[in-house]
Amino acid sequence: MSTGIYLTDLTFIEEGNPDKLPGGQINFNKRRIFAGTITQILDYQKNEYNFTVVNGLRWHLTHLFLSWNEDGLYKQSLLVEPRQN
């Protein structure tokens, strides 16, 4: 499952279920469902992913954009995708 699906699930669990039940008790069922989804996400962190390192790409991703400020990034975005009037 993708991260987006998990975030959607968590949003619907949070917004679609009350924190408290009609008698004022904590809605433990909501927390149980929420915890189950978080557990699924954490299970993915247990896996090791053996990706081949591409040094040029690694350098590019870790260094090139670090020196850019917000204005520089905005100008670059306009070069890549100009505004349409």
Biopython code that builds the backbone (N, CA, C, O; Angstrom):
import numpy as np
from Bio.PDB.StructureBuilder import StructureBuilder

atoms = [
    (1, "MET", "N", (0.833, -1.188, 0.000)),
    (1, "MET", "CA", (0.000, 0.000, 0.000)),
    (1, "MET", "C", (0.873, 1.246, 0.000)),
    (1, "MET", "O", (1.967, 1.245, 0.565)),
    (2, "SER", "N", (0.402, 2.277, -0.616)),
    (2, "SER", "CA", (1.184, 3.511, -0.666)),
    (2, "SER", "C", (0.931, 4.363, 0.574)),
    (2, "SER", "O", (-0.063, 4.194, 1.280)),
    (3, "THR", "N", (1.853, 5.275, 0.812)),
    (3, "THR", "CA", (1.743, 6.181, 1.959)),
    (3, "THR", "C", (0.449, 6.987, 1.894)),
    (3, "THR", "O", (-0.200, 7.220, 2.913)),
    (4, "GLY", "N", (0.085, 7.405, 0.696)),
    (4, "GLY", "CA", (-1.129, 8.200, 0.532)),
    (4, "GLY", "C", (-2.379, 7.474, 0.990)),
    (4, "GLY", "O", (-3.282, 8.076, 1.571)),
    (5, "ILE", "N", (-2.426, 6.177, 0.724)),
    (5, "ILE", "CA", (-3.594, 5.395, 1.147)),
    (5, "ILE", "C", (-3.651, 5.321, 2.665)),
    (5, "ILE", "O", (-4.721, 5.451, 3.260)),
    (6, "TYR", "N", (-2.489, 5.111, 3.293)),
    (6, "TYR", "CA", (-2.462, 5.077, 4.760)),
    (6, "TYR", "C", (-2.894, 6.419, 5.347)),
    (6, "TYR", "O", (-3.652, 6.461, 6.316)),
    (7, "LEU", "N", (-2.413, 7.507, 4.764)),
    (7, "LEU", "CA", (-2.799, 8.828, 5.270)),
    (7, "LEU", "C", (-4.293, 9.065, 5.102)),
    (7, "LEU", "O", (-4.938, 9.661, 5.965)),
    (8, "THR", "N", (-4.836, 8.595, 3.987)),
    (8, "THR", "CA", (-6.279, 8.705, 3.769)),
    (8, "THR", "C", (-7.033, 7.890, 4.812)),
    (8, "THR", "O", (-8.013, 8.358, 5.392)),
    (9, "ASP", "N", (-6.567, 6.665, 5.044)),
    (9, "ASP", "CA", (-7.208, 5.821, 6.056)),
    (9, "ASP", "C", (-7.187, 6.489, 7.426)),
    (9, "ASP", "O", (-8.203, 6.529, 8.121)),
    (10, "LEU", "N", (-6.021, 7.014, 7.811)),
    (10, "LEU", "CA", (-5.903, 7.662, 9.121)),
    (10, "LEU", "C", (-6.822, 8.876, 9.228)),
    (10, "LEU", "O", (-7.418, 9.125, 10.276)),
    (11, "THR", "N", (-6.929, 9.624, 8.138)),
    (11, "THR", "CA", (-7.813, 10.792, 8.127)),
    (11, "THR", "C", (-9.266, 10.375, 8.324)),
    (11, "THR", "O", (-9.988, 10.972, 9.122)),
    (12, "PHE", "N", (-9.692, 9.343, 7.589)),
    (12, "PHE", "CA", (-11.081, 8.895, 7.720)),
    (12, "PHE", "C", (-11.355, 8.296, 9.096)),
    (12, "PHE", "O", (-12.439, 8.477, 9.650)),
    (13, "ILE", "N", (-10.367, 7.580, 9.650)),
    (13, "ILE", "CA", (-10.543, 7.037, 11.001)),
    (13, "ILE", "C", (-10.711, 8.183, 11.994)),
    (13, "ILE", "O", (-11.599, 8.152, 12.847)),
    (14, "GLU", "N", (-9.853, 9.192, 11.877)),
    (14, "GLU", "CA", (-9.878, 10.320, 12.817)),
    (14, "GLU", "C", (-11.156, 11.142, 12.685)),
    (14, "GLU", "O", (-11.799, 11.470, 13.682)),
    (15, "GLU", "N", (-11.516, 11.469, 11.450)),
    (15, "GLU", "CA", (-12.659, 12.361, 11.241)),
    (15, "GLU", "C", (-14.000, 11.641, 11.245)),
    (15, "GLU", "O", (-15.038, 12.255, 11.492)),
    (16, "GLY", "N", (-13.978, 10.347, 10.973)),
    (16, "GLY", "CA", (-15.233, 9.614, 10.852)),
    (16, "GLY", "C", (-15.692, 8.919, 12.115)),
    (16, "GLY", "O", (-16.750, 8.290, 12.129)),
    (17, "ASN", "N", (-14.914, 9.024, 13.174)),
    (17, "ASN", "CA", (-15.263, 8.351, 14.423)),
    (17, "ASN", "C", (-15.111, 9.323, 15.584)),
    (17, "ASN", "O", (-14.122, 10.053, 15.659)),
    (18, "PRO", "N", (-16.081, 9.337, 16.486)),
    (18, "PRO", "CA", (-15.985, 10.267, 17.617)),
    (18, "PRO", "C", (-14.895, 9.840, 18.601)),
    (18, "PRO", "O", (-14.621, 8.650, 18.757)),
    (19, "ASP", "N", (-14.281, 10.817, 19.258)),
    (19, "ASP", "CA", (-13.282, 10.525, 20.287)),
    (19, "ASP", "C", (-13.933, 9.906, 21.522)),
    (19, "ASP", "O", (-13.341, 9.073, 22.209)),
    (20, "LYS", "N", (-15.165, 10.335, 21.784)),
    (20, "LYS", "CA", (-15.883, 9.844, 22.974)),
    (20, "LYS", "C", (-17.209, 9.236, 22.543)),
    (20, "LYS", "O", (-17.810, 9.651, 21.552)),
    (21, "LEU", "N", (-17.643, 8.267, 23.292)),
    (21, "LEU", "CA", (-18.932, 7.620, 23.059)),
    (21, "LEU", "C", (-20.034, 8.440, 23.734)),
    (21, "LEU", "O", (-19.736, 9.329, 24.531)),
    (22, "PRO", "N", (-21.311, 8.150, 23.422)),
    (22, "PRO", "CA", (-22.403, 8.950, 23.986)),
    (22, "PRO", "C", (-22.371, 9.094, 25.508)),
    (22, "PRO", "O", (-22.790, 10.130, 26.023)),
    (23, "GLY", "N", (-21.897, 8.106, 26.232)),
    (23, "GLY", "CA", (-21.855, 8.197, 27.688)),
    (23, "GLY", "C", (-20.631, 8.911, 28.216)),
    (23, "GLY", "O", (-20.432, 8.988, 29.428)),
    (24, "GLY", "N", (-19.789, 9.447, 27.300)),
    (24, "GLY", "CA", (-18.587, 10.160, 27.712)),
    (24, "GLY", "C", (-17.347, 9.281, 27.802)),
    (24, "GLY", "O", (-16.259, 9.768, 28.110)),
    (25, "GLN", "N", (-17.509, 7.972, 27.532)),
    (25, "GLN", "CA", (-16.355, 7.078, 27.574)),
    (25, "GLN", "C", (-15.467, 7.296, 26.349)),
    (25, "GLN", "O", (-15.933, 7.721, 25.292)),
    (26, "ILE", "N", (-14.186, 6.997, 26.518)),
    (26, "ILE", "CA", (-13.237, 7.088, 25.405)),
    (26, "ILE", "C", (-13.591, 6.023, 24.379)),
    (26, "ILE", "O", (-13.892, 4.885, 24.739)),
    (27, "ASN", "N", (-13.555, 6.385, 23.113)),
    (27, "ASN", "CA", (-13.854, 5.455, 22.028)),
    (27, "ASN", "C", (-12.605, 4.613, 21.731)),
    (27, "ASN", "O", (-11.816, 4.940, 20.845)),
    (28, "PHE", "N", (-12.447, 3.526, 22.491)),
    (28, "PHE", "CA", (-11.271, 2.678, 22.321)),
    (28, "PHE", "C", (-11.276, 1.952, 20.980)),
    (28, "PHE", "O", (-10.211, 1.602, 20.471)),
    (29, "ASN", "N", (-12.435, 1.721, 20.406)),
    (29, "ASN", "CA", (-12.487, 1.077, 19.094)),
    (29, "ASN", "C", (-11.813, 1.959, 18.044)),
    (29, "ASN", "O", (-11.089, 1.460, 17.181)),
    (30, "LYS", "N", (-12.050, 3.263, 18.119)),
    (30, "LYS", "CA", (-11.391, 4.197, 17.204)),
    (30, "LYS", "C", (-9.878, 4.108, 17.370)),
    (30, "LYS", "O", (-9.146, 4.046, 16.382)),
    (31, "ARG", "N", (-9.410, 4.100, 18.605)),
    (31, "ARG", "CA", (-7.965, 4.033, 18.875)),
    (31, "ARG", "C", (-7.379, 2.700, 18.432)),
    (31, "ARG", "O", (-6.236, 2.651, 17.979)),
    (32, "ARG", "N", (-8.153, 1.607, 18.555)),
    (32, "ARG", "CA", (-7.692, 0.289, 18.128)),
    (32, "ARG", "C", (-7.501, 0.256, 16.615)),
    (32, "ARG", "O", (-6.495, -0.255, 16.123)),
    (33, "ILE", "N", (-8.464, 0.800, 15.882)),
    (33, "ILE", "CA", (-8.374, 0.840, 14.420)),
    (33, "ILE", "C", (-7.199, 1.724, 13.996)),
    (33, "ILE", "O", (-6.435, 1.362, 13.100)),
    (34, "PHE", "N", (-7.061, 2.869, 14.637)),
    (34, "PHE", "CA", (-5.966, 3.802, 14.341)),
    (34, "PHE", "C", (-4.619, 3.121, 14.583)),
    (34, "PHE", "O", (-3.714, 3.208, 13.753)),
    (35, "ALA", "N", (-4.494, 2.439, 15.733)),
    (35, "ALA", "CA", (-3.244, 1.752, 16.076)),
    (35, "ALA", "C", (-2.937, 0.634, 15.086)),
    (35, "ALA", "O", (-1.774, 0.400, 14.759)),
    (36, "GLY", "N", (-3.964, -0.054, 14.608)),
    (36, "GLY", "CA", (-3.755, -1.113, 13.617)),
    (36, "GLY", "C", (-3.157, -0.569, 12.332)),
    (36, "GLY", "O", (-2.280, -1.198, 11.739)),
    (37, "THR", "N", (-3.619, 0.582, 11.901)),
    (37, "THR", "CA", (-3.078, 1.206, 10.692)),
    (37, "THR", "C", (-1.643, 1.660, 10.915)),
    (37, "THR", "O", (-0.793, 1.465, 10.046)),
    (38, "ILE", "N", (-1.362, 2.257, 12.055)),
    (38, "ILE", "CA", (0.008, 2.673, 12.379)),
    (38, "ILE", "C", (0.927, 1.457, 12.424)),
    (38, "ILE", "O", (2.064, 1.529, 11.959)),
    (39, "THR", "N", (0.453, 0.343, 12.976)),
    (39, "THR", "CA", (1.253, -0.885, 13.034)),
    (39, "THR", "C", (1.603, -1.368, 11.634)),
    (39, "THR", "O", (2.725, -1.817, 11.398)),
    (40, "GLN", "N", (0.661, -1.283, 10.707)),
    (40, "GLN", "CA", (0.943, -1.675, 9.323)),
    (40, "GLN", "C", (2.047, -0.804, 8.727)),
    (40, "GLN", "O", (2.927, -1.307, 8.029)),
    (41, "ILE", "N", (2.004, 0.488, 8.998)),
    (41, "ILE", "CA", (3.039, 1.401, 8.498)),
    (41, "ILE", "C", (4.389, 1.034, 9.101)),
    (41, "ILE", "O", (5.390, 0.973, 8.387)),
    (42, "LEU", "N", (4.427, 0.791, 10.399)),
    (42, "LEU", "CA", (5.680, 0.453, 11.077)),
    (42, "LEU", "C", (6.251, -0.871, 10.581)),
    (42, "LEU", "O", (7.468, -1.052, 10.568)),
    (43, "ASP", "N", (5.389, -1.795, 10.176)),
    (43, "ASP", "CA", (5.867, -3.073, 9.645)),
    (43, "ASP", "C", (6.727, -2.873, 8.402)),
    (43, "ASP", "O", (7.671, -3.631, 8.180)),
    (44, "TYR", "N", (6.417, -1.872, 7.594)),
    (44, "TYR", "CA", (7.230, -1.597, 6.401)),
    (44, "TYR", "C", (8.626, -1.115, 6.773)),
    (44, "TYR", "O", (9.572, -1.321, 6.012)),
    (45, "GLN", "N", (8.766, -0.481, 7.923)),
    (45, "GLN", "CA", (10.076, 0.010, 8.341)),
    (45, "GLN", "C", (10.986, -1.118, 8.799)),
    (45, "GLN", "O", (12.197, -0.924, 8.905)),
    (46, "LYS", "N", (10.436, -2.281, 9.070)),
    (46, "LYS", "CA", (11.238, -3.426, 9.492)),
    (46, "LYS", "C", (11.971, -4.065, 8.318)),
    (46, "LYS", "O", (12.994, -4.724, 8.507)),
    (47, "ASN", "N", (11.457, -3.875, 7.118)),
    (47, "ASN", "CA", (12.058, -4.478, 5.926)),
    (47, "ASN", "C", (13.302, -3.718, 5.500)),
    (47, "ASN", "O", (13.357, -2.491, 5.572)),
    (48, "GLU", "N", (14.297, -4.470, 5.057)),
    (48, "GLU", "CA", (15.479, -3.840, 4.478)),
    (48, "GLU", "C", (15.294, -3.793, 2.968)),
    (48, "GLU", "O", (14.878, -4.772, 2.348)),
    (49, "TYR", "N", (15.604, -2.664, 2.400)),
    (49, "TYR", "CA", (15.495, -2.500, 0.960)),
    (49, "TYR", "C", (16.899, -2.340, 0.404)),
    (49, "TYR", "O", (17.608, -1.399, 0.758)),
    (50, "ASN", "N", (17.295, -3.248, -0.457)),
    (50, "ASN", "CA", (18.647, -3.243, -1.011)),
    (50, "ASN", "C", (18.645, -2.563, -2.374)),
    (50, "ASN", "O", (18.566, -3.220, -3.412)),
    (51, "PHE", "N", (18.732, -1.251, -2.353)),
    (51, "PHE", "CA", (18.780, -0.481, -3.584)),
    (51, "PHE", "C", (20.223, -0.308, -4.015)),
    (51, "PHE", "O", (21.118, -0.188, -3.178)),
    (52, "THR", "N", (20.447, -0.296, -5.305)),
    (52, "THR", "CA", (21.772, -0.024, -5.839)),
    (52, "THR", "C", (22.007, 1.479, -5.779)),
    (52, "THR", "O", (21.185, 2.266, -6.247)),
    (53, "VAL", "N", (23.140, 1.868, -5.197)),
    (53, "VAL", "CA", (23.472, 3.284, -5.065)),
    (53, "VAL", "C", (24.009, 3.793, -6.395)),
    (53, "VAL", "O", (24.914, 3.195, -6.978)),
    (54, "VAL", "N", (23.455, 4.884, -6.865)),
    (54, "VAL", "CA", (23.956, 5.576, -8.052)),
    (54, "VAL", "C", (24.559, 6.871, -7.524)),
    (54, "VAL", "O", (23.842, 7.825, -7.220)),
    (55, "ASN", "N", (25.894, 6.894, -7.417)),
    (55, "ASN", "CA", (26.569, 7.985, -6.714)),
    (55, "ASN", "C", (26.253, 9.367, -7.268)),
    (55, "ASN", "O", (26.036, 10.298, -6.492)),
    (56, "GLY", "N", (26.221, 9.527, -8.579)),
    (56, "GLY", "CA", (25.904, 10.829, -9.157)),
    (56, "GLY", "C", (24.519, 11.300, -8.757)),
    (56, "GLY", "O", (24.323, 12.467, -8.416)),
    (57, "LEU", "N", (23.575, 10.401, -8.798)),
    (57, "LEU", "CA", (22.205, 10.736, -8.408)),
    (57, "LEU", "C", (22.131, 11.023, -6.916)),
    (57, "LEU", "O", (21.433, 11.942, -6.486)),
    (58, "ARG", "N", (22.849, 10.239, -6.134)),
    (58, "ARG", "CA", (22.871, 10.453, -4.687)),
    (58, "ARG", "C", (23.393, 11.852, -4.366)),
    (58, "ARG", "O", (22.797, 12.571, -3.565)),
    (59, "TRP", "N", (24.499, 12.234, -4.988)),
    (59, "TRP", "CA", (25.067, 13.560, -4.755)),
    (59, "TRP", "C", (24.059, 14.627, -5.159)),
    (59, "TRP", "O", (23.826, 15.589, -4.427)),
    (60, "HIS", "N", (23.470, 14.445, -6.325)),
    (60, "HIS", "CA", (22.507, 15.410, -6.851)),
    (60, "HIS", "C", (21.354, 15.614, -5.869)),
    (60, "HIS", "O", (20.967, 16.747, -5.585)),
    (61, "LEU", "N", (20.816, 14.529, -5.361)),
    (61, "LEU", "CA", (19.664, 14.619, -4.464)),
    (61, "LEU", "C", (20.016, 15.198, -3.101)),
    (61, "LEU", "O", (19.178, 15.839, -2.467)),
    (62, "THR", "N", (21.249, 14.978, -2.642)),
    (62, "THR", "CA", (21.605, 15.434, -1.301)),
    (62, "THR", "C", (22.283, 16.795, -1.266)),
    (62, "THR", "O", (22.288, 17.442, -0.218)),
    (63, "HIS", "N", (22.856, 17.253, -2.378)),
    (63, "HIS", "CA", (23.629, 18.494, -2.335)),
    (63, "HIS", "C", (23.114, 19.618, -3.234)),
    (63, "HIS", "O", (23.100, 20.781, -2.831)),
    (64, "LEU", "N", (22.706, 19.282, -4.411)),
    (64, "LEU", "CA", (22.421, 20.311, -5.401)),
    (64, "LEU", "C", (21.354, 21.298, -4.941)),
    (64, "LEU", "O", (21.537, 22.509, -5.071)),
    (65, "PHE", "N", (20.261, 20.805, -4.413)),
    (65, "PHE", "CA", (19.149, 21.686, -4.082)),
    (65, "PHE", "C", (19.241, 22.281, -2.682)),
    (65, "PHE", "O", (18.435, 23.143, -2.333)),
    (66, "LEU", "N", (20.192, 21.847, -1.881)),
    (66, "LEU", "CA", (20.295, 22.361, -0.519)),
    (66, "LEU", "C", (20.630, 23.848, -0.475)),
    (66, "LEU", "O", (20.248, 24.546, 0.464)),
    (67, "SER", "N", (21.341, 24.332, -1.485)),
    (67, "SER", "CA", (21.753, 25.733, -1.476)),
    (67, "SER", "C", (20.669, 26.662, -2.035)),
    (67, "SER", "O", (20.810, 27.882, -1.949)),
    (68, "TRP", "N", (19.610, 26.120, -2.594)),
    (68, "TRP", "CA", (18.566, 26.952, -3.174)),
    (68, "TRP", "C", (17.631, 27.459, -2.084)),
    (68, "TRP", "O", (17.271, 26.737, -1.154)),
    (69, "ASN", "N", (17.250, 28.726, -2.231)),
    (69, "ASN", "CA", (16.248, 29.272, -1.322)),
    (69, "ASN", "C", (14.881, 29.201, -2.007)),
    (69, "ASN", "O", (14.770, 28.707, -3.129)),
    (70, "GLU", "N", (13.872, 29.683, -1.345)),
    (70, "GLU", "CA", (12.516, 29.581, -1.885)),
    (70, "GLU", "C", (12.371, 30.322, -3.213)),
    (70, "GLU", "O", (11.692, 29.839, -4.119)),
    (71, "ASP", "N", (13.003, 31.492, -3.337)),
    (71, "ASP", "CA", (12.921, 32.246, -4.595)),
    (71, "ASP", "C", (13.576, 31.480, -5.736)),
    (71, "ASP", "O", (13.036, 31.423, -6.841)),
    (72, "GLY", "N", (14.740, 30.892, -5.468)),
    (72, "GLY", "CA", (15.428, 30.111, -6.496)),
    (72, "GLY", "C", (14.614, 28.909, -6.939)),
    (72, "GLY", "O", (14.555, 28.595, -8.128)),
    (73, "LEU", "N", (13.993, 28.245, -5.991)),
    (73, "LEU", "CA", (13.159, 27.094, -6.326)),
    (73, "LEU", "C", (11.943, 27.515, -7.145)),
    (73, "LEU", "O", (11.539, 26.812, -8.072)),
    (74, "TYR", "N", (11.359, 28.669, -6.800)),
    (74, "TYR", "CA", (10.203, 29.153, -7.547)),
    (74, "TYR", "C", (10.595, 29.488, -8.984)),
    (74, "TYR", "O", (9.873, 29.142, -9.920)),
    (75, "LYS", "N", (11.735, 30.159, -9.165)),
    (75, "LYS", "CA", (12.203, 30.492, -10.516)),
    (75, "LYS", "C", (12.465, 29.228, -11.326)),
    (75, "LYS", "O", (12.130, 29.164, -12.509)),
    (76, "GLN", "N", (13.061, 28.226, -10.692)),
    (76, "GLN", "CA", (13.315, 26.963, -11.381)),
    (76, "GLN", "C", (12.000, 26.298, -11.776)),
    (76, "GLN", "O", (11.895, 25.728, -12.862)),
    (77, "SER", "N", (11.001, 26.366, -10.908)),
    (77, "SER", "CA", (9.711, 25.751, -11.223)),
    (77, "SER", "C", (9.065, 26.430, -12.429)),
    (77, "SER", "O", (8.399, 25.773, -13.229)),
    (78, "LEU", "N", (9.262, 27.748, -12.563)),
    (78, "LEU", "CA", (8.712, 28.463, -13.722)),
    (78, "LEU", "C", (9.422, 28.077, -15.006)),
    (78, "LEU", "O", (8.807, 28.060, -16.073)),
    (79, "LEU", "N", (10.719, 27.765, -14.916)),
    (79, "LEU", "CA", (11.443, 27.304, -16.096)),
    (79, "LEU", "C", (10.938, 25.938, -16.549)),
    (79, "LEU", "O", (10.786, 25.682, -17.744)),
    (80, "VAL", "N", (10.687, 25.084, -15.593)),
    (80, "VAL", "CA", (10.240, 23.727, -15.908)),
    (80, "VAL", "C", (8.783, 23.718, -16.346)),
    (80, "VAL", "O", (8.410, 22.998, -17.271)),
    (81, "GLU", "N", (7.969, 24.514, -15.684)),
    (81, "GLU", "CA", (6.542, 24.549, -15.974)),
    (81, "GLU", "C", (6.052, 25.993, -15.938)),
    (81, "GLU", "O", (5.570, 26.459, -14.906)),
    (82, "PRO", "N", (6.175, 26.714, -17.080)),
    (82, "PRO", "CA", (5.784, 28.132, -17.115)),
    (82, "PRO", "C", (4.298, 28.314, -16.800)),
    (82, "PRO", "O", (3.471, 27.439, -17.057)),
    (83, "ARG", "N", (3.993, 29.486, -16.230)),
    (83, "ARG", "CA", (2.594, 29.817, -15.946)),
    (83, "ARG", "C", (1.823, 29.962, -17.250)),
    (83, "ARG", "O", (2.349, 30.422, -18.263)),
    (84, "GLN", "N", (0.576, 29.561, -17.192)),
    (84, "GLN", "CA", (-0.301, 29.741, -18.349)),
    (84, "GLN", "C", (-1.299, 30.832, -18.010)),
    (84, "GLN", "O", (-2.010, 30.741, -17.009)),
    (85, "ASN", "N", (-1.353, 31.860, -18.838)),
    (85, "ASN", "CA", (-2.234, 33.006, -18.556)),
    (85, "ASN", "C", (-3.648, 32.712, -18.868)),
    (85, "ASN", "O", (-4.511, 33.570, -18.687)),
]
sb = StructureBuilder()
sb.init_structure("model")
sb.init_model(0)
sb.init_chain("A")
sb.init_seg("    ")
for serial, (resi, resn, name, xyz) in enumerate(atoms, 1):
    if name == "N":
        sb.init_residue(resn, " ", resi, " ")
    sb.init_atom(name, np.array(xyz, "f"), 0.0, 1.0, " ", f" {name:<3s}", serial, name[0])
structure = sb.get_structure()
